[in-house]
Amino acid sequence: SLNLAHALTERVTLTAGSARAYKAPNLYQLNPDYLLYSRGQGCYGQSTSCYLRGNDGLKAETSVIKALGIEYSQDGLVAGLTYFRNDYKNKIVAPLDVMGQTGTGNNILQWSNAKKAVVEGLEGNLLVPLHEDLSWSTNLTYMLQSKDKDTGNPLSVIPEYTLNSTLDWQASERLSTQLTSTIYGRQEPPKHGTSRNTPVVSRKEVGTYGIWGVSAGYTFSENLSVRGGVSNLFDKRLYRQGN
């Protein structure tokens, strides 16, 4: 990777970066004798159980990442915006094509490499010191595109935007508290199957939803501190669906 930063003024900084990365398949994705089993949640083309088989021919994912950003800071206030683009080659995916069936009629799928995929978007961050003991920080990632170039389908589990926000209160010298929230934008379903014989798994998109959390920490001494909290305060639950 190569990263550069240029101070345009005392308060404004321009950043740029480029990197090349790879991610190797994990052991269960590589082992053709390993079957990942589902009792029907998310199974393509049927409501009964299905299997996802390992593939010893998988290649490592490679990606080229580019980013360009600008940041402003003054008296504890920090605001920034970054454009990023990640071009994937051989991204590891679970396809919709059925490679076979078990003796009981359950579909068998197999991990494979998508030839090309792209993730592109904007990321903004804002830190506001509301008081000497109270600060508010927010990070927003907005996706311009996120798709498998082979099929045109969106990549799995990538929402349209993700908003992380934290309110941090230093209640006393020893006690600190936090209120956190994460808001996820809608997630598109596949528009079509990977071939003429494979219809989409589900046309139902996942709508916008949020998860809230609270936590508190207490410092007893220089060598002992404790923090506890609830990360999903309202017990939000999502369930995958097939067709």
C-alpha positions in Angstrom: 0.0 0.0 0.0 1.0 3.6 -0.6 -0.6 6.5 1.3 0.0 10.2 1.0 -1.2 13.2 3.1 -0.8 16.8 2.1 -1.7 19.7 4.5 -3.4 22.3 2.2 -3.8 24.6 5.2 -3.4 24.4 9.0 -7.0 23.0 9.1 -7.5 21.1 5.8 -5.7 17.9 4.8 -5.9 16.1 1.5 -5.3 12.3 1.6 -4.8 9.7 -1.1 -4.0 6.0 -1.1 -3.8 2.9 -3.1 -3.3 -0.7 -2.1 -3.3 -4.2 -3.4 -4.6 -7.0 -1.2 -5.5 -10.7 -1.2 -7.7 -13.0 0.9 -7.2 -16.7 0.8 -10.1 -19.2 1.0 -10.7 -20.6 4.5 -10.4 -24.4 5.2 -14.1 -25.3 4.9 -14.4 -23.4 1.6 -11.4 -25.3 0.2 -12.3 -28.8 1.4 -14.5 -30.6 -1.2 -15.4 -33.2 1.5 -16.9 -30.4 3.8 -20.6 -29.8 3.4 -22.1 -26.7 5.0 -25.7 -27.7 5.9 -28.8 -25.5 6.1 -32.2 -26.5 7.4 -33.9 -24.4 4.7 -33.0 -20.8 5.6 -31.6 -19.1 2.5 -31.6 -22.3 0.4 -32.0 -21.7 -3.3 -35.1 -23.0 -5.0 -36.5 -25.1 -2.2 -37.8 -24.7 1.4 -36.1 -27.9 2.6 -32.4 -28.4 3.6 -29.5 -27.8 1.2 -25.7 -28.1 1.2 -22.9 -25.8 0.3 -19.8 -27.8 -0.7 -16.1 -26.9 -0.5 -14.1 -26.4 -3.7 -10.3 -27.3 -3.8 -10.0 -25.3 -7.0 -10.8 -21.9 -5.4 -8.3 -19.1 -6.0 -7.5 -16.3 -3.5 -9.4 -13.1 -3.8 -7.3 -10.2 -5.0 -8.4 -6.5 -4.9 -7.0 -3.1 -5.8 -8.2 -0.4 -3.5 -8.1 3.4 -4.3 -9.1 6.2 -2.0 -9.1 10.0 -2.1 -10.3 12.1 0.9 -10.3 15.5 2.5 -10.5 16.4 6.2 -11.1 19.5 8.2 -10.2 20.0 11.9 -10.5 22.9 14.3 -10.7 23.0 18.2 -11.7 19.3 18.5 -14.2 19.4 15.6 -13.2 16.9 12.9 -15.1 16.4 9.6 -14.0 14.3 6.6 -15.2 12.8 3.4 -13.4 10.0 1.4 -14.2 8.4 -2.0 -13.1 4.8 -2.3 -13.2 2.1 -4.9 -12.3 -1.6 -4.5 -12.0 -3.7 -7.7 -12.1 -7.5 -6.9 -10.9 -10.4 -8.9 -11.8 -14.0 -8.1 -14.1 -12.9 -5.2 -15.3 -16.0 -3.3 -19.0 -16.3 -3.5 -21.8 -18.9 -2.9 -23.5 -19.1 -6.4 -27.1 -19.9 -7.3 -26.2 -22.7 -9.7 -27.1 -26.1 -8.5 -24.3 -28.7 -9.0 -26.4 -31.7 -8.0 -28.8 -33.2 -5.5 -28.6 -35.7 -2.7 -30.5 -39.0 -2.7 -33.3 -37.3 -0.8 -33.6 -34.4 -3.3 -31.7 -31.7 -1.5 -29.8 -29.2 -3.7 -26.0 -29.1 -3.5 -24.2 -25.8 -4.2 -20.5 -25.1 -4.3 -18.3 -22.2 -3.4 -16.8 -20.6 -6.5 -14.8 -17.5 -7.7 -16.6 -14.6 -9.3 -14.4 -13.3 -12.1 -14.8 -9.6 -11.3 -16.7 -7.5 -8.7 -16.6 -3.9 -7.6 -17.4 -2.0 -4.4 -17.5 1.8 -4.7 -18.7 4.5 -2.3 -18.3 7.5 -0.1 -17.3 7.5 3.6 -17.9 10.5 5.8 -16.9 11.1 9.5 -17.8 13.8 12.0 -16.6 14.3 15.5 -18.3 17.1 17.5 -17.2 18.1 21.1 -20.6 19.1 22.6 -19.1 19.8 26.0 -15.8 19.2 27.7 -17.2 15.9 29.0 -19.6 15.1 26.1 -18.7 14.2 22.5 -20.6 12.9 19.5 -19.0 10.9 16.7 -20.6 9.7 13.5 -19.4 7.7 10.6 -21.5 7.1 7.4 -20.6 4.8 4.5 -22.7 5.2 1.4 -22.4 2.6 -1.4 -22.4 4.0 -5.0 -22.2 0.4 -6.4 -21.6 -3.0 -5.0 -22.0 -5.8 -7.6 -20.8 -9.0 -9.2 -19.8 -7.9 -12.7 -20.5 -11.4 -14.1 -24.1 -11.5 -13.1 -25.0 -7.8 -12.3 -26.3 -9.0 -8.9 -25.5 -7.0 -5.8 -22.9 -8.5 -3.5 -24.3 -10.3 -0.4 -24.9 -8.5 2.9 -23.8 -5.0 1.8 -26.4 -2.4 2.7 -27.0 0.7 0.7 -25.5 2.7 3.6 -24.3 2.1 7.1 -24.5 4.9 9.8 -22.6 4.4 13.1 -23.1 7.0 15.8 -21.8 7.2 19.3 -22.6 9.7 22.2 -19.8 9.5 24.7 -20.2 11.0 28.2 -17.4 11.1 30.8 -19.8 11.3 33.8 -16.9 11.6 36.3 -13.2 11.0 36.5 -13.9 7.3 36.9 -17.2 6.7 35.2 -17.8 6.8 31.4 -21.0 6.0 29.5 -21.8 5.5 25.8 -25.0 5.4 23.7 -24.4 3.8 20.3 -26.6 3.2 17.2 -26.0 1.6 13.9 -28.5 2.2 11.0 -28.4 -0.1 8.0 -29.9 0.9 4.7 -31.8 -1.4 2.4 -30.2 -4.5 1.0 -31.1 -5.5 -2.6 -32.1 -9.1 -3.6 -30.5 -10.7 -6.7 -32.1 -9.3 -9.8 -31.7 -12.6 -11.7 -30.0 -16.0 -11.5 -26.6 -16.8 -12.8 -27.9 -18.7 -15.8 -31.2 -19.3 -17.7 -32.0 -22.3 -15.5 -31.5 -20.5 -12.2 -34.2 -18.1 -11.1 -33.6 -15.6 -8.3 -33.5 -16.9 -4.7 -35.8 -14.2 -3.3 -37.2 -10.9 -4.7 -37.7 -9.5 -1.2 -35.3 -6.8 -0.2 -34.2 -6.1 3.4 -35.5 -2.7 4.5 -33.7 -0.1 6.6 -33.3 -1.1 10.3 -31.3 0.0 13.3 -29.5 -1.5 16.3 -29.0 0.4 19.5 -26.7 -0.2 22.5 -25.6 1.3 25.8 -22.5 0.7 27.9 -20.7 2.0 31.0 -17.2 1.7 32.3 -15.7 2.3 35.7 -12.0 2.7 36.6 -11.3 1.4 40.1 -7.6 2.0 40.0 -4.7 2.4 37.7 -4.6 -1.4 37.2 -8.3 -2.3 37.3 -11.3 -1.1 35.1 -14.6 -2.7 34.2 -17.0 -2.1 31.2 -20.4 -3.7 30.5 -23.4 -3.0 28.3 -26.0 -4.3 26.0 -25.2 -4.2 22.2 -28.7 -4.9 20.9 -30.9 -3.0 23.3 -34.3 -3.7 21.6 -33.5 -7.3 20.5 -33.7 -6.6 16.8 -33.9 -9.9 14.8 -33.7 -10.6 11.0 -34.4 -13.9 9.3 -33.2 -15.0 5.9 -35.8 -16.2 3.4 -35.8 -18.4 0.3 -38.5 -18.7 -2.2 
